[in-house]
Amino acid sequence: MMKQHFPILFFVLLGAALLFSFCQKERFTTNPEDKLAFSTDTLRFDTVFTSLGSATRILKIYNRHKSSIRISKIYLEKGAASRFNLNVDGLPGDEHSNLEIAPNDSMYVFAEVTINPNEPPSSSPFVLNEAIVFETNGNVQSVTLEAFGQNAVYLPSRFGAGSVNGFGCNGGEWVWDDKRPYVIYGVLVIDECTVRIPAGARVYTHGGLAKAIDPATGLSYRYNDGFIAFAGSGKLIVEGTKENPVIFEDDRLEPEFDEEAGQWTGIWLQAGTKGHKIENCIIRNSIIGVRVDSAADLTIRNSQFYNTASSGLIGIHAKITAENCLFYQNTGYSIQLEYGGNYTFNYCTATSYGVDGEAVKMGNVLCLDESCSNFLINTLFARFKNCIFTGSRTDQITLVDRINNPLQFNYKLENCIVKVRDLIKPNAYPDFFDHCKPCLNATNQDVIFVDLNENDFHLDTLKSIANRYAVPIGGITTDLDGKNRDVVQPDAGCYEIEF
């Protein structure tokens, strides 16, 4: 009997042993500490397409652990809207589930992008950014996909994100007259060089958060990427025209980003830089429009600053002259003048509707702590003529004078339309209208503009209180639209009514 049943028993035991061995071999780790490793954190398609084409890049996924690992899900961040395609270990498709990698083994992911650079940037942006997302053991990891969709001039380079690069031309000029658009990708610092930007140029900046290491401490920190800085003898000359303005904006031109503030950092004219000029220019969708630091000077004509996440124009102990300029939809102040300086604004319109900041802030102080109990003082000299400063809040002008010395807080507004209430209370600046005369203090019932809902700040032809309220200023004969100013009784603000 024993001899007859021995083979059956033997094979049963052998099968159980093999099954046990198989189960042991295929045991999967569920430890959240066991993550995937990748051959790179960014898969770059460094081809700039000049015609319809595609490119493929390879990503390798590693299991560095002693047990098998199961990837719950691999997918493209933008799903069906993605411009990329995936093939995972020979399996086509942009989403995969329950993929297994043996211990100390790897898997290939092939990513492809197809670009038509002749499509408008709203359909095929300058820089396409996305991520491949991996879900494993409760962890979500990602690898960035980065492709360049348009034939453009990329500065500092197509690999400049998160880096700071200086450009100089030994005191010469660098003219941005290429027919292709310019894309700032990273931080561009201009030193010992005049950058001249002719009419019709388009400058797009790729923003976002970047990480850097402090060399002194070795600690990492994050900063806002995507800005243009001028230092030393660097100089910015923008030469737009009414028909062909120069436009600075973000590189996300899809319709859903058209009015998205804060997508790039802005333009920074650093301390001591001289001779900056901006004419017929539009600066939009940034964190700040332009910042002018101590002892730097800037002249602006016929330009617009709008849709910023902070202030449109910032002067810090600087010298700024502006005429026929429009500031609106700036989440901070439309115009912010700090720590004194020398400022002249003629025929400017600064509004603040639906945002927290005011149209204008000016002061002679630099606060050194949050409560401003410690501060530095510099003389403020500010002149405003034929301007409009209004908005949805009751006060559209903020003044900050810490020492109550008129010689160091010297401001004057003439033929301006303002909106103030609490500012002129006894505990604030009750003498404001001694410095603002003649001025109209607008109310919510007063009509000024054509259509606030559409951000149309042209003057209402029939009812605007700005009609004929200004006085002629020598040398300024046209408005922001290029229309002739009335030679006897012009209108306040950047636009003239044309009857």
Secondary structure in CASP SS format (residue, H / E / C, confidence):
PFRMAT SS
TARGET T0000
AUTHOR 0000-0000-0000
METHOD secondary structure of the structure
MODEL  1
M C 1.00
M H 1.00
K H 1.00
Q H 1.00
H H 1.00
F H 1.00
P H 1.00
I H 1.00
L H 1.00
F H 1.00
F H 1.00
V H 1.00
L H 1.00
L H 1.00
G H 1.00
A H 1.00
A H 1.00
L H 1.00
L H 1.00
F H 1.00
S H 1.00
F H 1.00
C H 1.00
Q H 1.00
K H 1.00
E C 1.00
R C 1.00
F E 1.00
T C 1.00
T C 1.00
N C 1.00
P C 1.00
E C 1.00
D C 1.00
K C 1.00
L C 1.00
A E 1.00
F E 1.00
S C 1.00
T C 1.00
D C 1.00
T E 1.00
L E 1.00
R E 1.00
F E 1.00
D E 1.00
T E 1.00
V E 1.00
F C 1.00
T C 1.00
S C 1.00
L C 1.00
G E 1.00
S E 1.00
A E 1.00
T E 1.00
R E 1.00
I E 1.00
L E 1.00
K E 1.00
I E 1.00
Y E 1.00
N C 1.00
R C 1.00
H C 1.00
K C 1.00
S C 1.00
S E 1.00
I E 1.00
R E 1.00
I E 1.00
S E 1.00
K E 1.00
I E 1.00
Y E 1.00
L E 1.00
E C 1.00
K C 1.00
G H 1.00
A H 1.00
A H 1.00
S C 1.00
R C 1.00
F E 1.00
N E 1.00
L E 1.00
N E 1.00
V E 1.00
D C 1.00
G C 1.00
L E 1.00
P E 1.00
G C 1.00
D C 1.00
E E 1.00
H E 1.00
S E 1.00
N E 1.00
L E 1.00
E E 1.00
I E 1.00
A C 1.00
P C 1.00
N C 1.00
D C 1.00
S E 1.00
M E 1.00
Y E 1.00
V E 1.00
F E 1.00
A E 1.00
E E 1.00
V E 1.00
T E 1.00
I E 1.00
N C 1.00
P C 1.00
N C 1.00
E C 1.00
P C 1.00
P C 1.00
S C 1.00
S C 1.00
S C 1.00
P C 1.00
F C 1.00
V E 1.00
L E 1.00
N E 1.00
E E 1.00
A E 1.00
I E 1.00
V E 1.00
F E 1.00
E E 1.00
T E 1.00
N C 1.00
G C 1.00
N E 1.00
V E 1.00
Q E 1.00
S E 1.00
V E 1.00
T E 1.00
L E 1.00
E E 1.00
A E 1.00
F E 1.00
G C 1.00
Q C 1.00
N C 1.00
A C 1.00
V E 1.00
Y E 1.00
L E 1.00
P E 1.00
S C 1.00
R C 1.00
F C 1.00
G C 1.00
A C 1.00
G C 1.00
S C 1.00
V E 1.00
N E 1.00
G E 1.00
F E 1.00
G C 1.00
C C 1.00
N C 1.00
G C 1.00
G C 1.00
E E 1.00
W E 1.00
V E 1.00
W C 1.00
D C 1.00
D C 1.00
K C 1.00
R C 1.00
P C 1.00
Y E 1.00
V E 1.00
I E 1.00
Y E 1.00
G C 1.00
V E 1.00
L E 1.00
V E 1.00
I E 1.00
D E 1.00
E C 1.00
C C 1.00
T E 1.00
V E 1.00
R E 1.00
I E 1.00
P E 1.00
A C 1.00
G C 1.00
A C 1.00
R E 1.00
V E 1.00
Y E 1.00
T E 1.00
H E 1.00
G C 1.00
G E 1.00
L E 1.00
A E 1.00
K E 1.00
A E 1.00
I E 1.00
D C 1.00
P C 1.00
A C 1.00
T C 1.00
G C 1.00
L C 1.00
S E 1.00
Y E 1.00
R E 1.00
Y E 1.00
N E 1.00
D E 1.00
G C 1.00
F E 1.00
I E 1.00
A E 1.00
F E 1.00
A E 1.00
G C 1.00
S C 1.00
G C 1.00
K E 1.00
L E 1.00
I E 1.00
V E 1.00
E E 1.00
G C 1.00
T C 1.00
K C 1.00
E C 1.00
N C 1.00
P C 1.00
V E 1.00
I E 1.00
F E 1.00
E E 1.00
D E 1.00
D C 1.00
R C 1.00
L C 1.00
E C 1.00
P H 1.00
E H 1.00
F H 1.00
D C 1.00
E C 1.00
E C 1.00
A C 1.00
G C 1.00
Q C 1.00
W E 1.00
T C 1.00
G E 1.00
I E 1.00
W E 1.00
L E 1.00
Q C 1.00
A C 1.00
G C 1.00
T C 1.00
K C 1.00
G C 1.00
H E 1.00
K E 1.00
I E 1.00
E E 1.00
N C 1.00
C E 1.00
I E 1.00
I E 1.00
R E 1.00
N C 1.00
S E 1.00
I C 1.00
I C 1.00
G C 1.00
V E 1.00
R E 1.00
V E 1.00
D C 1.00
S C 1.00
A C 1.00
A C 1.00
D E 1.00
L E 1.00
T E 1.00
I E 1.00
R E 1.00
N C 1.00
S C 1.00
Q E 1.00
F E 1.00
Y E 1.00
N E 1.00
T E 1.00
A C 1.00
S C 1.00
S C 1.00
G C 1.00
L E 1.00
I E 1.00
G E 1.00
I E 1.00
H E 1.00
A E 1.00
K E 1.00
I E 1.00
T E 1.00
A E 1.00
E E 1.00
N C 1.00
C C 1.00
L E 1.00
F E 1.00
Y E 1.00
Q E 1.00
N E 1.00
T C 1.00
G C 1.00
Y C 1.00
S C 1.00
I E 1.00
Q E 1.00
L E 1.00
E E 1.00
Y E 1.00
G E 1.00
G E 1.00
N E 1.00
Y E 1.00
T E 1.00
F E 1.00
N E 1.00
Y C 1.00
C C 1.00
T E 1.00
A E 1.00
T E 1.00
S E 1.00
Y C 1.00
G C 1.00
V C 1.00
D C 1.00
G C 1.00
E C 1.00
A C 1.00
V E 1.00
K E 1.00
M E 1.00
G E 1.00
N C 1.00
V E 1.00
L E 1.00
C E 1.00
L C 1.00
D C 1.00
E C 1.00
S C 1.00
C C 1.00
S C 1.00
N C 1.00
F E 1.00
L E 1.00
I E 1.00
N C 1.00
T C 1.00
L E 1.00
F E 1.00
A E 1.00
R E 1.00
F E 1.00
K E 1.00
N C 1.00
C C 1.00
I E 1.00
F E 1.00
T E 1.00
G E 1.00
S C 1.00
R C 1.00
T C 1.00
D C 1.00
Q C 1.00
I E 1.00
T E 1.00
L E 1.00
V E 1.00
D C 1.00
R C 1.00
I C 1.00
N C 1.00
N C 1.00
P C 1.00
L C 1.00
Q C 1.00
F E 1.00
N E 1.00
Y E 1.00
K E 1.00
L E 1.00
E E 1.00
N C 1.00
C E 1.00
I E 1.00
V E 1.00
K C 1.00
V C 1.00
R C 1.00
D H 1.00
L H 1.00
I H 1.00
K C 1.00
P C 1.00
N C 1.00
A C 1.00
Y C 1.00
P C 1.00
D C 1.00
F H 1.00
F H 1.00
D H 1.00
H H 1.00
C E 1.00
K C 1.00
P C 1.00
C E 1.00
L E 1.00
N E 1.00
A C 1.00
T C 1.00
N C 1.00
Q C 1.00
D C 1.00
V C 1.00
I C 1.00
F E 1.00
V E 1.00
D E 1.00
L C 1.00
N C 1.00
E C 1.00
N C 1.00
D E 1.00
F E 1.00
H E 1.00
L E 1.00
D C 1.00
T C 1.00
L C 1.00
K C 1.00
S C 1.00
I C 1.00
A C 1.00
N C 1.00
R C 1.00
Y C 1.00
A C 1.00
V C 1.00
P C 1.00
I C 1.00
G C 1.00
G C 1.00
I C 1.00
T C 1.00
T E 1.00
D C 1.00
L C 1.00
D C 1.00
G C 1.00
K C 1.00
N E 1.00
R C 1.00
D C 1.00
V C 1.00
V C 1.00
Q C 1.00
P C 1.00
D C 1.00
A C 1.00
G C 1.00
C C 1.00
Y C 1.00
E C 1.00
I C 1.00
E C 1.00
F C 1.00
END
